[in-house]
């Protein structure tokens, strides 16, 4: 991590969702999470199996990009964390503070939602996601929030490993959470900081 001594993880005072959207959120799916093992461990263990590679791009739907969030939600209370190295944006996370904006099972006012987290492809697997989650925990505690919730899919094994390693546990695992025509399981993780 010595390479990142100059990295700054900070809160944007006036979030720039368009600049944040410039960080790509695509990856090559090479593994799927073993849901049986994940559920049995409550999220403490993430086992996966190899699959034929294909590209997943979370930003392929324009309506789902972070730049569209202000048109879909009331974001005035949301918090954007940015990770910068030498003034270059290399990662970030968006925290949804108002729980009524989301449809999570058991969501309550003491929870905050990790709406999005992303790291530039060239900077992945170097600990930046972990630093962003640590900052998200710090912010959540500062706001008096008692739980952090985040959603991902079984086709995003790296994200599942990150959440598991940072203390998140399984809140929900739904193999057809996006409908029977989408071959991805919805996984909701929770952390009580």
Secondary structure as GFF3:
##gff-version 3
##sequence-region A 1 193
A	DSSP	three_ten_helix	2	4	.	.	.	ID=ss1
A	DSSP	beta_strand	7	11	.	.	.	ID=ss2
A	DSSP	alpha_helix	17	21	.	.	.	ID=ss3
A	DSSP	beta_strand	26	33	.	.	.	ID=ss4
A	DSSP	alpha_helix	35	41	.	.	.	ID=ss5
A	DSSP	beta_strand	48	57	.	.	.	ID=ss6
A	DSSP	three_ten_helix	62	64	.	.	.	ID=ss7
A	DSSP	three_ten_helix	66	68	.	.	.	ID=ss8
A	DSSP	alpha_helix	69	72	.	.	.	ID=ss9
A	DSSP	beta_strand	79	85	.	.	.	ID=ss10
A	DSSP	beta_strand	88	96	.	.	.	ID=ss11
A	DSSP	three_ten_helix	99	101	.	.	.	ID=ss12
A	DSSP	beta_strand	111	119	.	.	.	ID=ss13
A	DSSP	three_ten_helix	121	123	.	.	.	ID=ss14
A	DSSP	alpha_helix	128	142	.	.	.	ID=ss15
A	DSSP	beta_strand	147	153	.	.	.	ID=ss16
A	DSSP	alpha_helix	157	165	.	.	.	ID=ss17
A	DSSP	beta_strand	169	174	.	.	.	ID=ss18
A	DSSP	beta_strand	186	191	.	.	.	ID=ss19
###
